[in-house]
Amino acid sequence: MTEYEQERGYWRALYAAAHDLTSTLEPSAVLARLARSAVEALGAKACTLRLLEADGHTLSASASYGLSDGYLRKGSVDVSHSSVDREALSGRTVRLSDVRTDPRFQYPEQAAREGLVSLLCVPLMAHGQAIGILRIYTGAPKSFSPEEVEFLEAIASLGAIAVENARLYERLEQDLNTTLDVLWGEPTEEVAAAQ
């Protein structure tokens, strides 16, 4: 594949991701499409998007592409045991040439069984805060080019926007329901006594 064709593939994937982002407020659907787009555009083996739980210590899988159910069931990622994720959550992009042997990777045996080799991990950033991570895996050793890193960072930014839009919508919906309950719900004791 020529460099032009590769760049064209990145632009197509970004366009499709932006289109998906504007077509639904369901983050799981958007994140699943982003994972697939990243794998296809980079010719990678797999991708996961993990969001930081409210406890700030756990990353839970929100979307994936190309990974077996067995690998995904290995559990949540404990940030305190994963220097890769701690580094990414601090806002940096992390590259590992071989997850099977790198001590920074939390599940090397499971990765070896899954056929994962190289890793590129980027943060999902919203309002200057990391809300999760996006990991792309290859099945053979790979050095990621600056263009590939830039593309994956753009995909991660779109993922963060999707998550934030969904969270904002959920909060607005809760506020609306609370307001409607106050306006149309059961009368308070004071109102009932006055009647």
C-alpha positions in Angstrom: 0.0 0.0 0.0 1.4 3.4 -0.9 1.7 6.2 1.5 -1.1 8.1 -0.3 -3.4 5.1 0.0 -2.6 4.8 3.7 -3.3 8.5 4.4 -6.5 8.2 2.3 -7.6 5.3 4.5 -6.9 7.4 7.6 -9.1 10.2 6.3 -11.9 7.8 5.4 -11.8 6.2 8.8 -11.8 9.6 10.5 -14.7 10.8 8.3 -16.7 7.6 9.1 -16.0 8.0 12.9 -17.1 11.7 12.9 -20.3 10.7 11.0 -21.0 8.0 13.6 -20.3 10.4 16.4 -23.0 12.8 15.1 -25.6 10.1 14.4 -26.1 8.6 17.9 -25.8 9.4 21.6 -25.2 5.7 22.3 -21.4 5.7 23.2 -21.1 1.9 23.0 -22.1 1.9 19.3 -19.7 4.7 18.5 -16.8 3.2 20.5 -17.3 -0.2 18.8 -17.1 1.5 15.4 -14.1 3.5 16.4 -12.3 0.3 17.5 -13.1 -1.4 14.2 -12.0 1.7 12.1 -8.7 1.9 14.0 -7.9 -1.8 13.3 -8.9 -1.6 9.7 -7.1 1.7 9.0 -3.8 0.6 10.7 -4.0 -3.1 9.5 -3.7 -4.1 13.1 -4.9 -7.2 14.9 -7.2 -5.8 17.6 -8.3 -2.7 19.5 -9.8 -2.0 22.9 -11.3 1.1 24.4 -11.4 1.2 28.2 -13.1 3.8 30.3 -11.9 4.8 33.8 -14.4 3.9 36.5 -15.6 6.4 39.0 -13.2 4.9 41.5 -10.3 6.2 39.4 -8.5 2.9 39.8 -10.1 0.6 37.3 -10.4 0.6 33.5 -13.3 -1.4 32.2 -13.7 -2.5 28.6 -16.2 -0.4 26.8 -15.6 -1.5 23.2 -13.3 -3.9 21.4 -12.6 -5.4 18.0 -10.6 -8.4 17.1 -10.2 -9.9 20.6 -11.6 -13.2 21.8 -14.2 -13.3 24.5 -11.7 -15.3 26.6 -9.2 -12.4 26.4 -11.8 -9.8 27.3 -13.0 -11.9 30.3 -9.5 -11.7 31.8 -11.0 -8.8 33.9 -10.7 -5.2 34.3 -7.4 -3.5 34.3 -6.2 -2.3 37.7 -4.4 0.9 37.0 -2.1 0.5 40.0 -0.8 -2.7 38.4 -0.4 -1.3 34.8 2.3 1.2 34.3 1.2 1.4 30.6 -2.2 2.7 31.6 -0.9 5.0 34.3 1.4 6.6 31.8 -1.4 6.9 29.2 -3.8 8.3 31.8 -1.3 11.0 32.6 -1.8 12.1 29.0 1.1 10.4 27.2 1.1 8.0 24.3 2.8 4.6 25.1 4.4 2.2 22.6 5.5 -1.3 23.5 7.3 -3.4 21.0 6.4 -6.7 22.7 3.6 -7.0 25.3 4.6 -10.6 25.9 7.9 -9.6 27.5 7.5 -6.0 28.6 7.2 -5.8 32.4 4.9 -2.7 32.1 2.1 -4.9 30.6 -0.3 -6.3 33.1 -1.4 -9.6 31.3 1.6 -10.8 29.2 0.6 -14.5 29.3 -3.0 -13.8 28.1 -1.6 -11.5 25.4 0.8 -14.3 24.2 -2.1 -16.8 24.0 -4.2 -14.2 22.1 -1.4 -13.6 19.6 -0.8 -10.0 20.5 2.7 -8.5 20.1 3.1 -4.7 19.7 0.9 -2.1 21.4 0.1 1.5 20.9 -1.9 3.0 23.8 -3.3 6.6 23.7 -5.4 8.4 26.3 -9.0 9.5 25.8 -8.9 13.1 27.0 -11.9 15.3 27.9 -11.5 18.8 29.3 -7.8 18.1 30.0 -8.6 14.9 32.0 -8.0 11.4 30.9 -11.3 9.4 30.9 -10.0 6.2 29.4 -7.5 4.7 27.0 -7.5 3.3 23.5 -5.1 0.4 22.8 -4.2 -0.9 19.3 -2.5 -4.3 19.1 -0.6 -6.0 16.3 0.0 -9.7 15.7 3.7 -9.1 14.7 6.4 -6.7 15.9 5.7 -3.2 14.7 7.1 0.3 15.1 4.3 2.8 14.8 4.9 5.7 12.5 4.2 9.3 13.6 1.2 9.3 11.2 -0.2 6.2 12.8 0.2 7.7 16.2 -1.5 10.9 15.1 -4.3 9.0 13.5 -4.9 6.9 16.7 -4.8 10.1 18.8 -7.5 11.6 16.6 -9.6 8.4 16.9 -9.2 8.6 20.7 -10.3 12.2 20.7 -13.5 11.3 18.8 -14.1 8.5 21.4 -13.7 10.9 24.3 -16.2 13.3 22.6 -18.7 10.4 22.2 -18.4 9.5 25.8 -18.7 13.1 27.0 -21.7 13.8 24.8 -23.5 10.7 26.2 -22.7 11.7 29.7 -23.9 15.2 29.2 -27.1 13.9 27.6 -27.7 11.5 30.5 -27.2 14.3 33.0 -29.6 16.6 31.1 -32.2 13.8 31.0 -31.8 13.2 34.7 -32.2 16.9 35.4 -35.3 17.1 33.2 -36.9 14.0 34.9 -36.2 15.6 38.3 -37.7 18.9 37.3 -40.8 17.1 35.9 -41.1 15.1 39.1 -41.1 18.3 41.1 -43.6 20.0 38.8 -45.9 17.1 38.1 -45.1 14.5 40.7 -46.7 13.8 44.1 -47.4 17.0 46.0 -45.2 17.7 49.0 -46.5 17.6 52.5 -46.9 21.4 52.6 -48.9 21.5 49.4 -51.1 18.6 50.5 -51.7 20.4 53.9 -52.7 23.6 52.2 -55.3 21.9 50.1 
